[in-house]
């Protein structure tokens, strides 16, 4: 089990990859591009604050290494699971949007009416 989110300093930016990128995307809305999230160095305090608020262990690798370890309070795995669930739902929605986009006007109205009636049942 991974215990730390790793942030790598690269010139004027920071990068995270794979699962770490999913967590930052989930917490801060950063876009994942080819398995990577990058952000400018002036955003590092915002990132650190989000990680600390959520009790996620992290390592910053750069000129100097900085490490924060919440020990048994570490929420890395829990937050990663939530991020992955959200990504799966997002992918499902994108597939639905593509199908809806290809419908003719009459079919689109029918589908929207069905969706609206289902959504209103949950309110």
N, C-alpha and C positions, 0 to 999 in steps of 0.2 A: 504494500500500500504506500502510495506516495505521501510524503509528509510535508513538503514545501512547494509553494508556487515559486517558480524561478523567473526572475526578470533580468534580462541581459541588457547592459548599456552598449549602445552601438552609435558612436559619434554623438549627434544631438538628439537621438531617439532611444527609446527602450523597446524591447521586443519580448513577447511571450509566445509560446508555441503549444499546439495540441490541446491537452486538457487545461493547461494554464490559460490559454487563449480563450477557451470556452467560459472559464470562470470570469475573466475580466469582461468579456462580452456580456455575460449575464448580469454582472453587478453594475457595469458602467455604460452599457450600450455600445461598446466599441465593435466595429465590424471586423469579422474574421475573414482574412484573405489568404487563401492557400494555407490554412492551418496556423496562421500567425496573426497576432494583434500587435500593432505598433502604435506608440504614442510619443509625443514630444516630451523632452526633459522637463518642461515647465508644468507638466501634468502629473509628475511623480508623486507629489504630496497628496493629490486627490486619490490616486491609486492606493497609496499606502493607507490613507484614512479609511477607504472602503475595505481593504483587507483587514485592518485592525478592528474596525467596527464589527466585522463578520467573523473575527477570530480565526483567520486563515494564516497559517505559518507562511513566511516568505523569505526568499533570499534574493538580494540584489547583487548581481555580479557585474563589476565594472572596475573603475580605478581602485576602489576599496570595496570589500564585500561587507554588506549589511545583512544581518539575519534577525528575524523576529520569530520566536518559538513560543507558542501558546501551550505547549506540552499536551496534556490530556484534554484541553479545551479546544484543540484544533478542529475546525469545521470544514477542512478541505474536501473530504469525501462527501459530506452531506451537500455542500454547495455545488460540487461538481455534478452530483446526481440531479439536482434541481436544474442546473444549466443544460444538461443533456436532455432531460425531459422537455424543457422549453424548446430546445433546438429541434427535437423530433416533431413536436406540435407545429412549430414554424414551417418545417418542411412539408408537413401534411397540408397546412393552409396554402402554401405556395402551389401545390399540385391542384388543389381545389380552385384557386384563383385562375390558374391557366385553363382549366376546363370551363369555368364560368365565362372567361374571356372569349372563348371560341363559340359560345352559344348565340343563336339569332335572338332578336328582340323578344319575340313571343315566348320562346323557351326560357329566356333569362327572367322575364317577369314571373313565369310560373315557378321557377326555382327560387327566386327571391321571396315570393309569397310563402312557399313551404318553409324556407329558412326562418323567415320572420315569425311564422306561427310556432315553430319549435322553440325559438329563442324566447318568445313571450310566455311560453309555458313555464320557463325557468325563473321568471321574475315574479 
